[in-house]
């Protein structure tokens, strides 16, 4: 997946970039490239990688996540409420 030169913002935005999987789903999430993303406000996180989505942490297919690159991105206001 490639994302570049993007802007995200909403008063209801929980996270700007989210990867979600769990051991019941399994599979591969590889080669994610994110660059030059500007986020106005994110309530929880700018980037979240959840390996236990839906609170499922056991199962036969543990997810394979790797090869992610995040660079030159910025968030104006994060979970702390402070401007960055």
C-alpha positions in Angstrom: 0.0 0.0 0.0 1.3 3.5 -0.8 -0.1 6.7 0.6 1.7 10.0 0.1 0.9 13.7 -0.1 -2.3 13.3 1.8 -4.2 15.3 4.4 -6.5 13.8 7.0 -8.6 15.7 9.5 -11.9 15.6 11.3 -13.1 16.4 14.7 -14.1 12.7 15.0 -10.9 11.1 13.6 -9.7 8.5 16.0 -6.5 7.5 14.0 -5.1 8.7 10.7 -3.6 5.3 9.6 -4.8 2.0 11.0 -3.7 -1.6 10.3 -5.9 -4.2 12.0 -5.6 -7.9 12.1 -5.8 -10.8 14.6 -4.9 -14.4 15.0 -8.3 -15.6 13.7 -7.9 -13.6 10.5 -4.2 -14.2 10.0 -2.6 -13.2 6.7 0.1 -10.7 5.8 0.2 -7.0 6.0 3.4 -6.1 4.3 5.1 -3.2 2.4 3.1 -0.3 3.7 4.7 3.0 2.6 3.4 6.3 4.1 5.1 9.6 3.3 4.1 13.3 3.6 0.8 12.8 5.4 -0.5 15.8 7.3 -3.0 15.1 10.1 -5.0 17.9 11.6 -6.2 16.1 14.7 -6.2 12.5 15.9 -8.0 11.5 19.1 -6.2 8.1 19.8 -3.1 7.8 17.5 -1.7 9.0 14.2 -0.6 5.4 13.4 -2.0 2.3 15.0 -1.0 -1.3 14.2 -3.4 -3.7 16.1 -2.5 -7.4 16.1 -5.4 -8.2 18.4 -8.3 -6.5 16.6 -11.6 -7.1 18.3 -9.7 -8.2 21.4 -8.8 -11.5 19.9 -5.3 -12.6 20.8 -5.4 -16.3 20.2 -6.1 -18.3 17.0 -4.5 -20.5 14.4 -3.2 -17.8 12.1 -0.9 -15.3 13.8 -0.6 -12.2 11.6 2.6 -11.4 9.7 3.1 -7.7 9.7 6.3 -6.1 8.4 8.1 -3.9 5.9 6.2 -0.7 7.0 7.8 2.7 6.3 6.4 5.9 7.7 8.3 9.2 7.0 8.0 13.0 6.8 4.5 13.1 8.2 3.1 15.5 10.8 0.1 15.8 13.2 -1.0 19.2 14.4 -2.9 18.0 17.5 -2.6 14.5 19.1 -4.2 12.6 21.9 -2.6 14.8 24.5 -4.4 17.8 23.0 -1.1 19.6 22.5 -0.1 21.1 19.2 3.0 19.5 17.6 
